[in-house]
Amino acid sequence: MEADGDFDALTYSLINVEYFQHQHERHMQSIVNNLAMIRTFTGVCADLQEFVYEGNNLVDGSNVDYWGISFGGLRGPALMSMVPEVDRGVLWVGGSSFTQQIERSTHYITFEMLFAESIAYPSRNDRGIMIATMQSIWDSLDAETFLPYHENGIEGLIQPFQMLYITSMNDFQVSTLSCDRAVRTAGIQNLESSPWHPWGVDLTSGPIEGSGVVYFDGDFPEVPVGNLAGSLDYHSHAHGQIRGVPEAYNMGFEYLDSGIIIDTCNDSCTFEGVWD
């Protein structure tokens, strides 16, 4: 979840906490960039002769969907809420509540080295409070803000949208706990063949029309219990390998085509993960 300039911006925030606003503004700009890209491709680019082959226009602007992975899975609800052209998306290894995720993510390990400096926030309690207060900055783009309104939207403010969460158990980058929180907030159903059935989420054998979640388990090492990041040795295993599982990506493609979540797992969404 880091990008060019993040480390410098967070270094400045050690001196002045207001610099945390920089991260939020980068996120907001990315939404604006996506909106511009979508309207460019479905608008002026759709009329370019360079995109016509044998009489067929290669740009189909009639149906625009979203396929978000990792941070793309986190930001998907905000984007679909704000961009009317996009009303359906597959959210891979996503979740909600940035402040609940941060300290549990292996991405945080590098940044914590900065935050723990003596000139910054050497107290763990101070760092926890600081991160919690930052949620007020991120609320305007956090999935948590938009998920309760995904079915009907709010006229003139939030567009309705549908989503399929595909998540991976024991993810060291985006905790499974944050996906549990997202699907409870959204009030969507969990496919019965998921190996994980979080509290407060209804189960169904499927197919699911509309929105839902499916958990996949590659039998990876367990993440730490509590507000802790796991070992970097397992940084990308559960988080990355899920994308190569045929049952998972076939489910995602089918959902974008039909809006229906089909059980492609033969009653158990498990796979053989690989790690050293």
N, C-alpha and C positions, 0 to 999 in steps of 0.2 A: 504494500500500500504506500510505498514511498516513491517519490519522483524527483527529477532534477530540481534543486533548490530547496527541497524539504529540510535537509540537514542544516543548511545555512539559516533558514528561517527559524528553525527550532533553537539553534544556537543563540540567535538574537533574543528569543523569548526567555532565555535564562536571565536576561537583564531586565526585560520588560515583557510581562505576560501578555500584553496587548498584541504581540506579534503572532500569537496563536490564531488570530483572525485571518492571517495570511493563508493558512491551510483551508479554512472554510471558503475563502474567496476563490482559491484554485478549484475547489470542488464545484462551486456555483458556475465558474467560467466553463468548466467541462460540460455542464448541462447546456449552457448557451451554445457551445461549440457543436454539440450533438444535434441540437435543434437546427442550427444553420446547415450542418452537413445533410441532414435528412431532407430539408426543404430545398437545398441545392440539387440533390440527386433526383428528387421526385418532381422538381420544377424545371429549371433551366437546363439541367443536364439531360433530362428525359427527351428533350427536343434536339439534341445534338446528333448530327449524322454519324459521328464517330461511334455512337452507341447503337447504330442500326446495322444488323447483319442479315443479309439475304431477305430483306424486307421486314424483318422482325426487330422490334425495339427491345434491346436487352435490359432496359431499365423498366421494371414494373413498379410503378408508384401507387398501385391500387391497394397494396397490402404491405404494411411495414411492421415488422415484429422486432423483438429485442432478444438478444442472446448475450447475457452478461456473466462473466466468470470472475470469481474472487471479488475485487473491489467493484467490478461490474455487477456482481450479484448483490452487493450491498447498496449500490446507488440506483439499481433498477426501479424500485418503487417510486423514487423521487422523479426520475426521468419520465416514466410512463404517466405519472400524475400531471406533469407539466407540458408534455409534448402530445398534442391531440392525435397526431398521426400514428402513434404507437399505443396499441391497446392490449397487447399480449406479449408475454416474455417468459423465457426460461432463465431462472436465476440459479447459477451454479455456485455451490459452497458460499452462500450468502447468509445474511442475518440482519439483525437490527440492534440499535443502541451502541453507538461507537464507544462510549465510555465503559460499557460492560465488556467490550471485546478487547480493548487496547492492552491491558496488562496480561491478558491470557494469550496474546499473539507473539509468535517468535519475531515478528517485525519490530516489536517494541524493545527487544533486547539492546539493539544498537542505540536507540534513542535514550533508553534509561541510563546509559553510561553518561550522557550529557546531563540529564535531569538530576542525577545523584551527586554531581560535583558540589564541592563545598560552597562555591559562590552561587549555587542555584537552590536545589531543594534536597539536601542530604537526608532529611527525614522521610521515611517511607509513608508515614501518615500525611505529611504535607503534600507529597506527590499524589497520594490517593485523593485528597481533597481537591487539589488543583485539577486533576483529570475530571473529577465529578462536576466541578463548576464549568468546565469547558463544554459540557453537554448543551448548555444554553446557547452557545455559539453554533453548534452543529445541528441543533433541532430542526432548523428550517430545511435541511436536506437529509435528515436521518429517515430511514425507512419507517421507523416507529411512528413518525408524524403522519404518514400517508396510508399505511396499511389498514387502519380501521375504516377507511372510506373507499376501499378498492372496488366494492360492488356498485355503489351508487354515485360516488364522487360528491363534490360540493359545487353547485352550479357557479360557474365563472371562476372557480378557484382550483379545484382538483378534478381531473378527468378520471372516470372509472376505468379500471383495467383488470386483466386476468393474469395469473402467474403460476408457474410450476417451479417450486423450489426442489432442486436436486442437491442433496448434501451428503457429506462423507463423514462417517463416524471417526472420532479421534483425530480431527483436523487440528494441526498445531498452528495454523495461520488464522483461520476464522473458526472460532469455537463452535461446536455443535450446539452448545447452550444458547448461543445467539440466534441460531436458526429456530430452536425451540421457542424462543421468545417471540420471534417474528411471526411464526405461524399461529401462535396463541393470540397475538395482537390482531392478526388478520381474521381469525376465526375460520381457518380453512381446514380441510380434512387431510388425514394421513392415510396413504395406501397401506392396506393390511399386511402386504408382503414386506413392508419395511421392517428391518430387524430392530429398530428402536421406536418405541411408542411413548412419546413424552406425555407427561401429565397434562390434562386439560385439553387434549387434542383428539377429536373424534376420529375413529377408525372406519374405513370402508373397504370392501373388497374390490371396488371399482367396477367399471370405469368411472372416472370423475369428470364431470363437465364443469368447466369454469376454472377454479383455482384449487391447488392442492400441494402436498409435499410428499417426497419420497426420500427415505434415508437408505444409503448404501453402506455396507460394512466390508472392508477389506482385511479385517482382523489385524489392524495396526496396533502398535504399542499405545497404551492408554495415556491420555493427557493428564497433567497434574490436577489434583483436586484443589480448588481455591483460586485466588486471584494471582495465578502464577503462569509465566510462559514456560513452555516445554523446551526440551533440548533441540538445538539447531540441527542435530543429527537427523531429526524426523521432520524438518521444516516443510518439505514439499511432498511427502509421501502420500498421505491420505488426501491432501489438498489437490494434488496434481493428477494422481493416477485415476481418479474417478472419471476424468474426461475421456479416457481411452477404453472405458467399459462399454461394450456394445449395447447391453441392456439399458444403460443410462442414456447414451446419445441417441439411440433409436427412439426411446421414450420422449426425449426432447424434440426431435424432428417431427414425430407424429403429433405432438402437442401443438407445435407451431402450425402444422398443416390443418388440423381439425379442431383444436381447442379442447380435445379430450385426452385425459391422462389414462393410458392403457397400461395394464400390468404386463410388462415385458420380461418379468423376472422369474416366471415359473414358480411363483409362491414364495420366493426368498431372494431378496435383493442383496446378495452377498457376492463377493468376488475374491480372488486370491491376490492380495496385495504383495508387493515386493519391497523389502528393505534389507539393509545390511545388519 
